[in-house]
Amino acid sequence: MMGLQENLEKIIQEEATGTFGVYVKHLESGETAAINENRLFQAASVFKIPILATLYRDVQMGKVELKERIRLEEEDLVNGSGIFKELIPGIDVTIKNLATMMIIVSDNVGTDKLLRILGKESVNQYMKEIGLSNTYIRLSCWELLCSCVGLPPQKFSMDTYNDINRRFKNGEIDHHSIVFKESHANNVTTAADMALLLEKMANKQLISEKACHDMFEILAKQQFRSRIPYLLPQNTVVAHKTGTIASVVNDSGIVQLPDNKGNFIISVFSIGNNTEAEGASIISKLSRVAYNHFLNKVTV
């Protein structure tokens, strides 16, 4: 009978057209399996987990107040996922609202507003402090989307906003842009780095026990469930964040096993998928293999 490592490799070898980075770890036993775990990948919206962690670090330090209200104006609009862009500009929302929407519906408006409040370098510095040596956040969602469709990063205008929408609708993706390069000038991370961040969160070793609990609760409300949770039992608690840009299909999360069998981390990054559905299918199968392995192997 094949072990976890062999089963994960088999799925990728038989089904993947793209390149995958995978890191799986059962937190209580320490059993680990990994594939290309230190290779740099475009983080896509998984970079919102480091932003969430940095926010709660700044809350702990008294720099930010979660109940503070922030006004969203027209110049805060960002294309892509989320609901704030669909609302009439001029609404006031709390910083906690921004963070929640950033995670559960991957809201790009909320993300970029938080990133301006926190500062990119603050996020990068904090990730290095906690041991994520291969995680770099250089571009906001707006800058990332501009680059993705071949536009230079620029200040917001409605003309540019509409142009980005048009280019995405027409499939005008610039596959030679920085977005798709393994570069420290890009938003990149590794499967191992993101797994480490989630492990610290799951083990209550980040910021404070309450901060870890609150971040987990937000991640567990994730609305996009076609990847890690998709093939797991319906009531499985999964605290995770997806990410997608063209052929980049990612998901990283904490999965709770039933019957007091602990938790496992699964962090999957990929590039070069023929379709988003293909990448999502592979991630869901990797997750199911890990779930079944730990469920059957771990003794209470």
N, C-alpha and C positions, 0 to 999 in steps of 0.2 A: 504494500500500500504506500502511495506517495505521501510525502510530508507536505507541510504548508508551503515551504519554498518552492518545491517542485510543482505543486498545483498552481501557484501564482504564475510561475514561469510558463507553464503549459497554456494557460489562458492567453497570455500575451503573444506567445510564439504562434499559436493557432489562429488568433482572431484579430490581432492588431496590425493596422497598416502604418500607424504612427509610432513614435518613440515614447516610452513610458518610464516614469520614475515612481517607485513604490516603496513605502515604509510601513510595516505593520508591527505592532508591539502589544502583547498582553501585559498590562501594567502590573498585575499582581505576581505573575510568574516570571516576567522578564523575557519570555520567549519572543523572538524577533525574526522577521523575514524581510528581505530588502532586495530591490532591483534598481540599479542606477540611482541609488538614494542620495548621492552627492552631486549629481548632475544638475546644472542650472536650468530652470524652466521659467517661462513667462508665468508669473503668478496669477495674472488676470484678477478676478475679484476675490481670490483667496487672500490678497494683500490687505483686505479689510479686517482680517483677524489681528494682525499686528497693530492696525490703527485702533481697534477696540481695546487691545491690551494697553496701549500707550495712553488712551483716554482714561482708563481706570487707574493707571499709575498716577496721572496728573490729578485726578480726583482725590486720590489718597494723599497727595502732597498739598492739597488745598489750592491748586492752580485753577481748577475748573469745578464748576458746580453743575451737577446733572439736571437740576431743576431750572437752571438759567434759560431764559427764552431768547431765541435767535430769530431774526426776521429773514425770510427767504425772498429775495428780490429777483427780477427778471435776469439780471446778470449772473445769478447763481445757477441758471439752467444748465443741465448737462444731458446729452443724449444717452440712449441706452436704457438699462433696466431701472426700475423704481417707479414710484407714484408721485413724488413731490413735483416732478416736471409737468404732471397733468393738472396741477392745482393752480388757481389764480395767484400770481405773485403778490407778496405783501403779507403772507400769513406768518404768524409767530409760532415757533415750535420749540420744545425743550431740547437741550443737548441729548438727553436720554432718548427722546423721540428720534433724533437724527441717527444715533447709534443703533437703535433697534431696527429702523428701516434700512440702514446700511447693511445689516446682516440678513434679516428675514426675507426681504425682497430685493436685496443687493442694490439699494437705492444709490445711484451715482451722485445725485444732488446732495444728499446727506453726507456721503463720503467726502466729497470735495470741500464741503463746508467744514466738516470736522478736521480735515487735513490742513486747512488754512488756520484753524484755531490752534491746533497742536504744533504744526510745523513739520515738514518732511524730515528735516535733520534730527528733530527730537525723536521721531519714530525710528529712524535708522540707528541712532545712538542707543536707544533703549533695547532694540533687538540685539545689538552687539553686546550690551551689558549682560543680557540673560543667556548669551551663548549661541545666538543665531548668526554665525560668522559668514554665511553665504546668502543672506537676505538683504536686498537693496530695494528701496522705494524711491524712485527718481521722478516719476511722472504721476500727475493727478489723473483722474478718470478722463477729464476734458482733454488733457495733453495726450493721453494714451489713444483716445478715439480720433483725435486730429491726425496723429501719426499713422494710425491704422489705415486710414483712407487716403494717405498721401499728402496731407496738409501739414505745413509747419505749425508747431504749437504757437498759439496766438491768443490774444485777449478775446473774451466773449463778444460776439455780436449775433443778432438774430439771423443775419445772412449766413454766417458760418455755421450756426446751429442747423439751419435748414439745409445747407449744403452737405453737412455730415449725414443728416438723415437721408438725403437723396442718394449719396454715394453708397451708404450701407444697403439701401433698398435695391440699388442696381448691382450690388455685389462688387463694388469697386474697392477691393482690398489690396493694399500695397504690401505684398508678402516680402518685400525687401526692406521694409522699414525697421527701425530699432525695436519695434514691438515684438518681432519674431526672432531676435538675436539673443544669444547667450552672453549678455554684456552687463557689466556693472552699471552702465548708463541707463539700464532698463529697469523695469519692475520684475526682478527675478528672485527666486528662492529655490530650495531643494525640498524633496520629500522628507529628508531627515530633519531639516531645520523646522519645518512646520509641525512635524510630529513632536519635536522637542518642546515647542511652544504649547501645544495641546496637552502634552504629558504634564508639564508644569501646572497647567490650569486644572487638569483632572486630579492631580495630587495635592492641590491647594498650596502650591509652592510659589505662586506668583502674586505679588503685591500684598494680598491678605486673603484669608479664607472667605470672607464675604465677597470680595471682588471676584474671586474665582467662581463662587456660586452664582453671582449675578451674571457674569459673562457666559457661563455654561447655560443658564436659563435663556438668555437671548439666543445663543447658537442653537439651542434645542427647539426654538420656535421657527426654524428655517422652513420656508414655504416651498423651496425647490427640492423635491425629493425623488428625482429620477435617477440618482446615482448611488451613493452609499446606502441609503435606506431602502431602495426600490425593491430588492429581492429578499429583504429581511421580514420577519414576522411583523404584522401591522402595528403592534403596540410597542415595538422596540424604540427606546429613547436614543436618538442620535443627535448630538450637538455638532453641527458642521457648517461649512461654508463652501459653496460651489464657485467656480470661475470659468468663464468662457470668452474666448475671442477667436473667431474664425475656426482654425483647426486645433486651437488650444482648448482642451477640455479637462478640468480639474475638480477635485473635491478633497477636503481634508476634514476629519472629524473624530469625535470620541463616541464609541458605541458601548452601550450598557448591555451586558449579558444577563439573562434571567437566572433565577435560582442562586443568587449570591455568587455567581461565577466571575464577578469582576468586570473590568472594562478593558477594551482594547482601542488603540489608536490606529487609524488607517489614513494614510496621506498619499494621494495619487495625483501626479501631474503628467500631462501628455501634450504632444504637439505632432502635427502631421496626420491627424485623423481625416478620413475621407468625409465624414459627416459628424456633427455633434452627437447624433443618436448612436453612432458607432462607438465613440469615446465613452458616452454615458453607459452603454451596455457593458463594456469591458469593466468599467469601474464598479458597476453593480455586481458583476460576477466575481470580481476580486474580493469585494466586501462579503458576499455570501460564503465564499470559500473560507475566508478568515473566521467569520462568525461560526460556521459549522465546525471548523477545526477546534476552536477554543471551547465551544459548547460541549463537544464530545470528549475533549482531552482533559479539561480542567476538572479536578475533583474538589468538592466542597470541603 
